[in-house]
Every structure is written in structure tokens, then in C-alpha cells.
Amino acid sequence: MGVFGGKLLGIPWERSPYTNALFARQDLLDQLGAAHPTNLDELLAIAEEVNDPSANRWAFASLDQTVQEAMGVPTLWKIEDGRLVHKFETQAFADAIEFTRQVFDKGLVHPDYVADRNTNAKELVGSGQAVFYEDGVGAWHEMFQTYRGVAGFDLQIVNPLAREAGADATIWRDDPAGMFTFIKKDLTEERIQECLRVANWCSTPFGTVEYDLVSDGVEGVHFTVDAEGVPQRTELGQTEVAPTYMFLSGRANANNKFQYPGMVERLHEWETVAAPALDDSPFQGLRVEMPSDLSAENEPMKDAHHEIYRGQREVAEWATIVDDWRAKVGDSAREYYTKVAEDNDRL
């Protein structure tokens, strides 16, 4: 992933292959006697069960990608009958729009999210105004850190959902890296070697002294270790230690948020289930720069299906929207991606 135009130009920062997940306020589910859903039918039934606007509680603070994945929508492209098909063109995407519109029509979504899809879903879930929401997997520990003072707060990750009972789950696959460290090419050879040594030192894995120094600073100066074995920042550590130097590296990720009881074990369980469900992208492992015109249409297309969710447009309009998108950028993008696929023996 650090290769651009056939040249190794950057040190890739490894990231999880999972784009996002569905999370649930476990404490609220327990109080209401509700279980985790395993498919979309169960998700809808549980949502109706826990939704209670009179108690200032809605089922969802956000919902979109979870339904698309469960329907079997590909990450971006899929190969069908020997040709590339974009996710917008699939029947699964149209089905996901129809299902999500149903959720909105039933009043199962918090009104703040109905009014503005960019509303802060974290706050709605943290305050107990919503039971389910979507977010990146890395947000899980951040939510615990933010709401650890809330009595009984327990946020848990939900296994990837299937479309229906007995069907296989699908989850979108993210690129192996999305951030990179670059070194200016006009530096002296000595300076470049020094930068590479720093990056190499910062790349040491979890469990090493170097990792602790990068992450927490010097023990006794920047942090102390409490009775549970968790590093706690000192006042000096709060000001001098920042998650900066680790991004100079290509360090592998580690499931190490042991300060939150049960998170390491539960995340391992979730990834064990999620890994086989990852979408089999035809471009997995390839660096493909999305054409600018295709990228520019992503937001208008997102606006369009969110308008359908909220009743501002009809579900039946989606087919025409896709036809317009295909004429504007979709067909030319298919040609571009087809050539990439053929050049790399993916088609």
C-alpha cells in the first residue's frame, strides 16, 4: 500500500480491515430483556421492542451501512457475469434503501438524526437516548473513555448481521492502510537515514519498551501503573505525551485495550466472526486511486439515498438516480476499474 506509481514512496500505517460495526447499549438491552440481533428481521423486531419516544429512547442514533452490508452490498465493486458491477447498481443496494426507509417510517430513528445525518450519534447513545448506532471499530474504546462516569454504561459490539435467518453475513473490507509517512526527497542522505531510523524505532510492536515510551512516556515521570496494571498519566504526561510519534511508523495494530473489562476478549470474538464475512473485493491488496469525477459524485449519491430514507424522495426514484449516475460517471468509472482489474489478472 506504500507503492505509488510503481515506486515505494511511503510507510503505510496499518489499519483494521473493518470499516465499521453496529454497537448497542448493552445495559439498556439487558434492562429491556432484549438480545442482540443476528439478521435484519431480528434487528427490526428488537428495534420496535426497545423504541419508546415517551421515555426519550429511540432504537437508532444512526443506521445505513449496517443494512447495506447485511443485504450483501459489495464494498465498492463486485464481479458479476464477468463484468464489474458497482454497489449502487446492485439489487441489494436498492433493497437496503427500501428496508432503511421502513425503519425511518416506523419512527425508530432518533429525530436528531432524522433532521441531520451529521448529528453526533455518539452523544445520543452515550446519553441513553438511543440503543443502537454505527461507528468505526476504534470508536468503541473511545466511547468507554468518554462515558466511563455514566452509571451502568455498557456499550457492546454486535456481530455482523445476515439478511435473513440462515444466510451468510457480509461486512465491507477497508484498505489495509490509509495513512502514510512520507520523507522529503530533497533531504540529505544522512538525514533520510536518520528519519528511517526514527520510523523504525517507532514501529516496534506492543509489548516492547520502545512501544511503551512512544505510547505513554517514561514510567514514574509521565505515567504510573495502578493496581489493575493500567498506565495512568501524570500531570506532566497529560501535557507532554501525545499520540503523535506512533504515526511515523508502520507498526502493526494490537488488540490491547485491557483497561476496559472484557473488551479484549469480546473484540477477539467479534473479529473471529467478522473475518470470514469480509467482502471478497476484486481489488483487495491493490492501490487504486478513485477517479476524481467518481469521488465527486459520492456525496450527492449519499445525499440522494438519505433523502429517500427521510421521505423527501420516493424509494422508486432510486433506479432513475442510478441511471443518471451511470451516464454521468458510472460507466466511465467501470472502464477505468476494468482496465485495472485486467492489468492485475483480477478479471
N, C-alpha and C positions, 0 to 999 in steps of 0.2 A: 504493500500500500504506500510505501515511500517512493515508489518509482513513478516519475512523471516524464512522459515523452521518451521512454526508454532509458532514462538516467535515474540513478539513485540520488534523490535530492533532499530527502527529509527523513527524520527519525520519527516513526509513527508511534502515537500514544494509543495503546491497545484499549479497546472498549468492549463492553458486553455485546453479544450478538442480538440481544433482545431490545427491540425499540421501546416497548412499554409493557405495562401489565395493568390488570384490574386489581384495585385494593378495596378492602372492606373494613368498616369499623366493627371489629370482632366483638367488642364489648356490647355494642348495640344489637348485633345479631343474636348474641347469647341472651340478652335481656328479652328479646322478642321471640326466642325459640326458633330462629331461622338458621338454615345451614348454608354452606357455600353452593352455588350453582355449578353444574358440570356441563350444561348446554344452554342454548338460548331460550328454550321453552321454560326451563327451570329459572333462568335469570328473570324472565318476565313475571313468572308466578311469585318469586320471592320479592321482587320489586313491588308488586302490588300488595304483598303482605306487610312490608315494612313501611310503605309510604303512608304518611299521616300529616298532611299540612296543618291540621288543627293543633298538632303537637309541635309545629315548626320543624318537621322532619320529612325530607323527601328521599326517594330511593337513590337518585343520582345527582352528583355535583358536576359530572361530565360523562359523556358517552358518545362514542363514534368508532374509534379504531377497534375496540374490542369486538363489536358486532361484525365489522368488515372481516376481521381475522377469522372469527368463528364461522362465517359464511363461506370461507375458503378463498377470499380475495387474495391474489398474489401480492408480494411486496411492491413490485412495480410492473414487471413483465412476466409472462408465462409462455411456454411453447405449446401451441395447440394446432394439431394437424400440420406440423412442420413450419408454422409461421409464428411470429411474435404477436402476442395479444396484450395490450396494456390493461391495467387493472380497471380503468374507467369503462372499458368495453365489455367487461365480463357480466354475465347474468348475476353472478354472486354479488357484485357491487350494487346493482340495481335492487337486489333482494335486501341487501344491508340497509339501503336508504329507506325502503318500504318498512322494514322492521323498526328502524330507529324513529321514523315518523310516528309509528304506532305508539312507541314509548312516550314521545312528546305529547301526542294527542291524549293519552291517558293521564297526563298531569303528573308523571313520575319523575320529572326533572326539576331541579330547583329553579325557581323563577329568575334568579340572578343569571344563571347560565342560559336560560331561555332568552333573556334580554340581551345578553352579550356573551358570545362563546369564548371571549378572552377574559372572563371573570376569574377571580382567584379561587379555583376549586379547592385548593388546599385548605383555605380558611373555612370554607363551608363544611368540609369533612372534619377538620380539627375542632370546630365548634359544635359538632354533632347535628348540624342542620341537614346533612346528607350521609348516607350509609356507604355508597359506592362511588369511586372515581377512578379515572385513568391517569397514569403518570409513568415516567421513566422508572426503571427498577432502582436506580440510585437515589430516588426521592424517598424511598422507604425509611432509611435511617435518618434522613434529614427531618422527616415528619416526627419521628420519635424524639429527636433532639429538640425540636420546636415545641412539642406538646407534652413533654415528659411531666410537666407540672399539672396537667389536666387529670383530675381524679378518674381513675379507671380507664384512661385512654389506651386502646389496644388496636393497632392497625395491622391487618394481616393481608398477605398476598393471596390472590385467588388463582388456582391453576387455569391454564388456557382452556377456553371453552370450545366445545364442539357445536356444530349447527343443530344437531338433534341427538337424542339418545342412540348410542351405538356407533355414531360417526366419529371420525378422527378430528382432533383439534388441529388448528393451524395457528402459527404465530409468525409475524414478519421477522425477517432477518436483516439486521443492521450491518453496515460495513464494518470490517474488523478494526478500522481506525478512522477517526475523523479530525484529529488534531495532530499537528506535526511540529517538530523543532527544526528550523532551518538555520544554516550558518552562512553569513555573508561570504560570497565567493571572492571578494577583493581583500580579505584579511590575509595577513602573512601566514606562511605555512606553519610557523611556530604557534601563532595564535589559534589557527584552526585545530591543531593537535591538542592544544590546551582545552578548547571548547569541547572536543570529543572526549577528552579525559573526564571533564566535569559531567557530561551527559552519561558517560559510562558509570561513573561513581553514583549518580542519581538513579541509575537503573537497577540497583541492587534490590532483590526481592524482599518481600515480607519475611521477617524473622532475623534479619541481619542488623548489625549495629548501624550501618550506613542508613538503612531504611528508617530506623528509629530517629536518627539525627535529622533526616530530611523531614520526617512527619511530625515529630514532637520536640526536637531540640535536645538540649543536654539535661539529663536527669539531675534533679536537685537544683537546677537553675531555671529551666523553662517548664519543667513538669515534675510531679511526684506521682507515685503509684499508690492507689488506695487499697483498701483491704480486699476488694474484689479483683485486684490486678489490673485495674483500668487506669491509664495515664490521665492525670488531671493537670491542666495548665496552671502555672503560677501567674501572678500578675504580670511579671516580665514576659512570660511565654505568650500571654494574650496579645502583647504588642509586638514581639519580635518573631514569632513563629507564624508563618502563613503558608497555605498550600500552593506554593509557587515553584520551588525548585524541582518538585517531582515532575512537573510538566516539561522539564528539559530532557526527560528520559524516555525510554521505550519500555518502561517497567511493566511487567505482567500484572494484571489485576489479581487480587486475592479476596476471598470471602472472609473478612476479618472483623466484622462489626460485633464483636463479642460483648461489648458493653451494654447491648440491648438483649436481654434474656431471650433465648430461643431463636434469634434472628439467623445466626449462622446455620443452624440445623434446618430451619424452615426454608431458607433461601436455597440450600443444597437440595432439599427435597423438591422444591419448585423447579429448579434448573434441570434436575434429573427427569422430570415430567416434560418440561418445555423443550429441551434439546431435540428430542425426536420429532417434535411438532414444528420445528423451524421450516419455513418455506424453502423449497428447493429452487432458489433463484438461478436462472441460466447464466447470470453474470457473477456468481459467487467467486470471490477472490480476484476479480478484475477491477482495476481502476478505470472507471468510465465517467468522464465528465459530461454531465447532463447538458444538452444544448440549451443555450440561454433562452430561446423562444419557448421551449417546453417548460423550463423552470419558471418563466414569467407567467405561464398560464396556470400554475399550481394553485396560487391563491384565489384567482377568480373561480376556478372549479371547486375549491373548498367552500368559497362563499356560496356557490350555487347549491351544493347539496345541504349545506347548513340552512339555507333559506327554505329548502323543502322540509327539513326537519321541523322548522318553526312555523310551517303553514303559510309562508309567504309565497311559495310556489307549489304547484301540484306535483305529486310523485310521477305522473305521466310525462312531465316535461323533461325528465332526465334523459330520455332517449334522444330528444332533439338537441339538448345541451351537448351530449356526447358527439352527435353528428357534426355540430358546429366546431367542437374542439378538434375532431378528427380532420376536418377540412382546413382548419387554421394551422395546427401544429402536429396533430397526432400521426398522420400518415407520413409526413416528412421525418418525424422522430423515429418511426418504425424503420424507415430506410436506414437511418443512421445507426440504430442499435442492431439491425440485422447485419450490417457490414461488420460491426464489432464482433458479433456472435460468430459469423462465418470466418473471420480472420483468426479467431481463437478456438475454432473447432467446437463451438457450442451449438451450432445449427447444422 
